[in-house]
Amino acid sequence: MKACIECGGKFYARGLCSEDYARVYRQSPKYKEYLKKYRQSPEYKKRQKKYRQSPEYKEYQKKYQQSQKFKEYQQSSEYKKRQKKYQQSQKYKEYRQSQKYKNKKNKGKTLYRILSHIESDAEKIKFIRKMNEIELKNSQR
């Protein structure tokens, strides 16, 4: 009986077990080319957009952004380079000039002014939760 040349596991093909065979295939240029084309396809982009709007994804994002791993990543030079590159991009500059950005900026200032007039922390939290509920309802329309 043949065994995997990498790990000694159950033989699958080309001298490898199924896990090692899959790993080697995923590292191949042929697979990487396929993946590149697939990610540019309209059906993939449509599926990604739908997923990114799902509550599951938003919950995942929220947990990740609160994680230690993300906080460490924010301190890395790689993150800072990406941020700098993005802030120099045309897309970022166009967004900063858009009405959507200006509305969001003004909304933030208004909320800050309102919060500064609320005395207790409990009332501030209550207000923020209510605003988040309203925002969520508006985004689901």
N, C-alpha and C positions, 0 to 999 in steps of 0.2 A: 504494500500500500504506500502511495506517495504522500509526502508531507510538505508543508510550506517551507520554502528555503529561508524565509525571514524569521518566522516564529515557531515553526515546527507544528503548526496547527493543521487542521483538515484541508487537504489539497482541493483547490477550486479550478484554477486555470493558470497556464504559463508559470508553473512552479510556485504559485502563491495561494494563500487562503483567500476567501472572499473579501475579508476586511483589508488585507494588504493589497489585493488586486484593485479594489475601489480607490484606495489611497493613492496608489501609483497612477491610476487613470486620472484622478482629480488634479494631479500635478503635471499632467501632460499638456503640451502646447495645443494639441487638438481640442481638448476639453476646454481650455481657457478661451480659445477662439469661439467655440460654441456658446459658452457662457456670455461672452461679450455681445454676440449677436442676439442672443435670447433676451438679455437685459435691455436691448434697444428696441425690442418688439412692442407694438402697441398693446397687445393683450397683457404683457408683463407689466407695463406702465399703468394700465387700467387697474390691474389687480393690486399693485402696490399702493396706488392712490386710495382705493377702497379700504385696504388694510390700515393705512395711516390715519384714516378718519374713524376707525373703529374704537370703541371704548377700551377694548383689551390693549390695543397699542398705546393709547394715551395713558393708561394705568402703568404699563411697562415703562414708558418714557419717564413718568413721574417718579417711579421707584428708582430707575437708573440715575436720574439727575440728583437724587438724594443720597446715592451710594458713595462709599469711600472711593471706589474705583474711579468714578467720574470726577470726584474732587481731585484725585491724584492726577488724572488725565488733564484737567484744567491747568494744573501747575506745570505740565510738561512743555518742552520747547516745541514739540510737534503741534500741539494745540495752538500755541501762540502764533506759530508760522501760518497755520491754516486760517486763523482769525484775521491776521494781517492781510493775507492774500485775498480773503473774502471781502474785507473792507475796502480793498483797492479795486475790486471788480466792478464792472459796468452794471451788473445786476443789482448790487448793493447800492450804488449811487442812484440808480433809477428808483429803487424802493424808497430811499430817503427823501426823494423829491415827490413821491406819490401822495395823493390825498389820503389814502388808507393809513400811511405812516403818520401823517400829520394829525388825523383824527385820533389815532391810538395814543399819540404823544399828549394831545390835549386832554383826552379822557383820563390818562394817568395823572396829570396835573390836577384835574378836577377832583378825582378820588383822593388824592393826597390832601387837598385843601379840606375836604369833608372830614377825612380821618383825623386831621389835626384839631378839629373842633370837638371830637368825641373824647370824653374824659376817661372812662374805664376801659381796660383792656378787653373785658368780656363783651362790652358793647361794640368795640372795634371788630372783634372776631365775628360777632353776630352779623354786623354790617357786611363784612368781606364775604362771608358765606352766602348771604342773600344776593350780593352782586354776582358771585360766581354762578349761582343758580340761574339768575337772569341771563348771564352770558351764555351758559350752556343751552338754555331754551332757545335763545336767538340763533346760536350756531347750528341747531338741529332743524331749523326751518328751511 
